[in-house]
């Protein structure tokens, strides 16, 4: 009897799965003769049982607040797809530490690896070694320069040069001449250097008499603030202060507020949505920041790895541009009025209701 009952339950379960996958939801519910909650409907997934794959995320600034929503995106995608992850790498943009972490993931036989390619050459051989071992590798947040031979399968992140170029165009639209400081945490690293290069190219192309100077700030928020403050004190005639990374942007905002630079005609802006940056845009201290959606840089990377592994490598790798959105005082309200994992301001998993017209 017990065996017959198990066989019957398995048959019913199989019928339920087949109906949910092969029929419309309403039809399936009618045939099954009962109501189903939204949560139950979501659990009727299309994928069969699988190994709990582990993806190792190597990072260049593991404790930087920018990557808090990225880690939430990783966690949420892993929960959805039944995967595990590890967050490792370097706390201060040490490429050798990142390479060691990548090699350790290969030695530990990770099922997939994700890494920001912040150096044009250092990751080529380690990534090839991983691929030779049958481990798919995806780049996120930073990618190898066009034309380089890095063998990663796909890149998930912002078009970095284009985002910098558009920032440079905006700078040139606000400032006609004079000194403009362009702050960068770690010069040469491929997650931010292309932005600065794009900004300088756009400013140069504008033909305006703008003296755009590059200033290195460092890999930690406190160091960045100190360097920005020091530069301003030595160049109080500047016309603009802009940054190409999250920590430096927050530092620019802090110095702008402390010295009341907006009232002196100084413009400022940068990248990313650290809570302090968002607040100071709301107060009118900064002109803008640029959202590159760090949450989906984690979520989409796990998604691509899962699909690759689930399909035996037949599908999955595809470059994804995570976007470019200028956030100004006129558009900052939604960022202030919500506190979610999607922007790294809350640990709570939640569905955020949307109301009103959708703005592109």
C-alpha positions in Angstrom: 0.0 0.0 0.0 2.8 2.4 0.9 4.5 1.9 -2.4 1.2 2.4 -4.3 0.5 5.6 -2.4 4.0 6.9 -3.2 3.5 6.0 -6.9 0.1 7.8 -6.9 1.5 10.9 -5.2 4.4 11.0 -7.7 1.9 10.7 -10.6 -0.2 13.5 -9.2 2.9 15.6 -8.7 4.0 14.9 -12.2 0.6 15.9 -13.6 0.7 19.1 -11.6 4.1 20.0 -12.9 3.1 19.2 -16.5 -0.1 21.2 -16.3 1.6 24.2 -14.8 4.4 24.1 -17.4 2.3 23.2 -20.5 -1.0 25.0 -19.9 -2.0 28.5 -19.1 -2.2 29.2 -15.4 -6.0 29.6 -15.3 -6.5 26.4 -17.3 -4.1 24.5 -14.9 -5.9 25.8 -11.8 -9.3 24.8 -13.3 -8.1 21.3 -14.1 -6.5 20.9 -10.7 -9.7 21.9 -9.1 -8.4 24.5 -6.6 -6.9 27.9 -6.0 -3.2 28.5 -5.8 -1.5 31.3 -4.0 1.0 33.6 -5.9 3.8 32.1 -3.8 2.8 28.6 -4.8 2.6 29.6 -8.4 6.1 31.0 -8.2 7.4 27.8 -6.8 6.1 25.8 -9.8 9.4 26.4 -11.6 10.3 24.9 -14.9 13.7 23.5 -13.9 14.3 20.0 -12.7 16.3 19.2 -9.5 20.0 20.1 -9.9 23.2 20.3 -8.0 23.5 23.3 -5.7 26.0 25.0 -7.9 28.5 27.5 -6.3 29.6 30.7 -8.0 32.6 32.5 -6.7 32.5 36.3 -7.0 36.0 37.8 -7.0 35.9 41.6 -6.3 38.5 44.4 -6.3 37.1 46.4 -3.3 35.2 43.8 -1.2 34.1 46.2 1.5 33.2 49.2 -0.7 29.6 50.2 0.0 28.9 50.4 -3.7 28.8 46.6 -3.8 26.3 46.1 -1.0 23.3 46.0 -3.5 25.4 43.8 -5.8 25.7 41.3 -3.0 22.0 41.5 -2.3 21.4 40.8 -6.0 23.7 37.8 -5.8 21.9 36.5 -2.7 18.4 37.0 -4.2 19.4 35.2 -7.5 21.1 32.4 -5.6 17.9 31.9 -3.5 15.8 31.9 -6.6 17.9 29.4 -8.5 19.1 27.2 -5.7 22.7 28.2 -5.8 25.5 29.2 -3.3 28.1 31.9 -3.6 31.3 33.2 -2.1 32.4 36.8 -2.0 36.2 37.2 -2.1 39.0 39.1 -3.6 40.8 42.3 -2.4 39.7 45.1 -0.1 42.1 47.6 -1.6 42.2 46.9 -5.4 45.3 44.7 -5.2 45.2 42.8 -8.5 47.6 40.1 -7.3 45.1 39.3 -4.4 42.3 39.1 -6.9 44.3 36.7 -9.2 45.1 34.5 -6.1 41.4 34.4 -5.2 40.5 33.5 -8.8 43.1 30.7 -8.8 41.8 29.5 -5.5 38.3 29.2 -6.9 39.6 27.1 -9.7 41.5 24.8 -7.4 38.4 24.5 -5.2 36.5 23.4 -8.3 33.9 26.2 -8.2 31.0 25.7 -10.6 31.3 29.3 -12.0 33.4 32.4 -11.4 32.7 36.1 -11.8 35.3 38.8 -11.7 35.7 42.5 -12.6 38.5 42.7 -15.1 40.2 45.7 -13.7 43.6 45.0 -15.3 44.0 44.6 -19.1 46.4 41.6 -18.9 46.5 40.1 -15.4 43.3 38.0 -15.7 43.9 36.5 -19.2 45.8 33.4 -18.1 43.8 32.7 -14.9 40.5 32.9 -16.7 41.7 30.7 -19.5 42.9 28.2 -16.8 39.4 28.2 -15.4 37.7 27.7 -18.8 40.1 24.8 -19.5 39.0 23.2 -16.2 35.4 23.5 -17.4 34.5 26.4 -15.2 32.6 29.3 -16.9 33.8 32.8 -16.1 31.9 36.0 -16.4 33.1 39.6 -16.1 31.0 42.0 -14.1 31.4 45.7 -13.3 34.6 46.0 -15.4 35.6 44.4 -18.6 38.7 44.0 -20.7 39.3 46.8 -23.3 37.9 46.3 -26.8 40.3 44.3 -28.9 42.1 42.6 -26.0 42.2 38.8 -25.8 40.6 38.1 -22.5 38.5 34.9 -22.9 35.7 35.6 -20.4 32.3 34.4 -21.7 30.3 37.7 -21.2 30.3 41.1 -19.5 27.5 42.3 -17.2 27.9 46.0 -16.4 27.7 49.5 -17.6 29.3 50.8 -20.9 32.0 52.6 -19.0 33.5 54.8 -21.6 30.1 55.9 -22.9 28.9 56.8 -19.4 32.0 58.9 -18.9 31.6 60.6 -22.2 28.0 61.5 -21.4 29.2 62.9 -18.1 31.8 65.0 -19.9 29.1 66.4 -22.2 27.1 67.4 -19.2 30.1 69.0 -17.6 30.8 71.0 -20.7 27.1 72.1 -20.8 27.4 73.6 -17.4 31.0 75.1 -17.4 32.5 77.3 -20.0 36.1 77.6 -18.8 38.4 77.1 -15.9 39.7 74.3 -13.8 37.6 71.1 -13.4 38.8 68.4 -11.1 38.1 64.8 -12.2 38.6 62.5 -9.2 39.3 58.7 -9.6 39.9 56.2 -6.9 42.4 54.0 -8.6 43.8 55.3 -11.9 44.3 52.7 -14.7 41.7 50.2 -13.3 39.3 49.2 -16.0 36.1 49.7 -13.9 36.6 53.5 -13.7 39.5 54.6 -16.0 37.3 54.3 -19.2 34.8 56.7 -17.6 37.5 59.3 -16.9 38.9 58.9 -20.4 35.4 59.4 -21.9 34.8 62.5 -19.8 38.1 64.1 -20.9 37.4 63.2 -24.5 33.9 64.9 -24.4 35.3 68.0 -22.7 38.0 68.3 -25.3 35.6 67.8 -28.1 33.4 70.6 -26.7 36.1 73.1 -27.6 35.6 75.0 -24.4 38.6 76.3 -22.5 38.2 73.8 -19.6 41.3 72.6 -17.8 40.3 69.0 -16.8 42.7 67.6 -14.3 42.8 63.9 -13.1 43.3 63.4 -9.4 43.8 60.0 -7.7 41.9 59.6 -4.4 42.4 56.0 -3.2 40.4 52.8 -2.6 38.7 53.7 0.7 36.0 56.3 1.4 37.9 58.0 4.1 41.1 58.3 2.0 39.0 59.6 -0.9 37.4 62.3 1.2 40.8 63.4 2.5 42.3 63.7 -0.9 39.4 65.6 -2.4 39.4 68.1 0.6 43.1 68.6 0.2 42.9 69.3 -3.5 40.1 71.8 -3.1 42.0 73.7 -0.4 44.9 74.1 -2.8 42.7 75.0 -5.8 39.9 77.2 -4.5 39.4 78.8 -7.9 38.1 75.6 -9.5 34.8 75.6 -11.4 33.8 72.0 -11.0 34.4 68.8 -9.0 33.4 65.5 -10.5 34.2 61.9 -9.8 34.0 58.5 -11.6 33.5 56.2 -8.6 31.1 55.9 -5.8 33.4 56.8 -2.9 34.9 59.8 -4.6 31.5 61.1 -5.6 30.4 61.0 -2.0 33.6 62.8 -1.1 32.9 65.5 -3.7 29.5 65.9 -2.2 30.8 66.2 1.3 33.4 68.9 0.3 30.8 70.8 -1.7 28.5 71.0 1.3 31.2 71.7 3.8 32.5 74.7 1.8 29.2 75.8 0.4 30.6 75.6 -3.1 27.2 75.6 -4.9 26.6 79.2 -3.7 30.0 80.0 -5.2 29.0 78.8 -8.7 31.0 75.5 -8.4 29.3 72.5 -10.1 29.7 68.9 -9.0 28.6 65.4 -9.9 29.6 61.8 -10.3 28.5 58.2 -10.1 26.4 55.8 -8.1 23.8 56.0 -5.3 25.5 55.9 -1.9 22.8 57.2 0.5 24.8 60.3 1.4 25.2 61.2 -2.3 21.5 60.8 -2.9 20.7 63.0 0.1 23.0 65.8 -1.0 21.6 65.7 -4.5 18.2 66.2 -2.9 19.6 69.2 -1.0 20.9 70.7 -4.2 24.6 70.3 -3.3 25.4 68.1 -6.3 24.1 68.6 -9.8 23.8 64.9 -10.6 24.9 61.3 -10.1 24.8 58.4 -12.6 23.0 55.2 -11.7 24.6 52.0 -13.1 22.3 49.6 -11.2 24.8 47.6 -9.0 22.0 45.2 -7.9 21.5 43.7 -11.3 25.3 43.4 -11.8 25.1 40.7 -9.2 21.6 39.3 -10.1 22.1 39.0 -13.8 25.6 37.4 -13.4 24.1 34.6 -11.3 21.3 34.3 -13.8 23.7 33.9 -16.7 25.8 31.4 -14.8 22.7 29.3 -13.9 21.4 29.2 -17.4 24.8 28.2 -18.7 25.1 25.4 -16.1 21.5 24.2 -16.5 21.8 24.0 -20.3 25.2 22.3 -20.3 26.7 25.4 -21.8 24.4 25.6 -24.8 23.0 29.0 -23.8 23.7 31.8 -21.3 26.7 34.0 -22.1 25.5 37.4 -23.4 26.8 40.9 -22.7 24.3 42.9 -20.6 24.6 46.7 -20.4 23.2 47.6 -16.9 22.4 51.1 -18.0 23.1 54.8 -17.5 20.7 57.1 -15.8 21.3 60.6 -14.7 19.8 61.3 -11.3 19.2 65.0 -10.5 17.3 67.0 -7.9 14.2 66.7 -10.1 14.4 62.9 -10.3 15.9 61.9 -7.0 12.6 61.5 -5.0 12.1 57.8 -5.7 15.5 57.0 -4.3 14.8 59.0 -1.2 11.3 57.6 -0.6 12.2 53.9 -0.7 14.6 51.9 1.4 15.3 48.6 -0.4 17.9 45.9 -1.1 17.8 47.1 -4.7 19.8 50.2 -3.8 21.5 48.7 -0.8 19.7 50.7 1.9 17.8 47.8 3.5 18.4 44.1 4.2 14.7 43.4 3.9 13.5 41.4 0.8 10.4 43.1 -0.6 8.3 43.9 -3.6 8.1 47.7 -4.1 4.8 48.8 -5.6 5.1 51.3 -8.5 2.6 54.1 -9.2 2.4 56.8 -11.8 3.9 57.2 -15.2 7.1 55.3 -16.0 9.9 57.6 -17.0 12.7 56.2 -19.2 
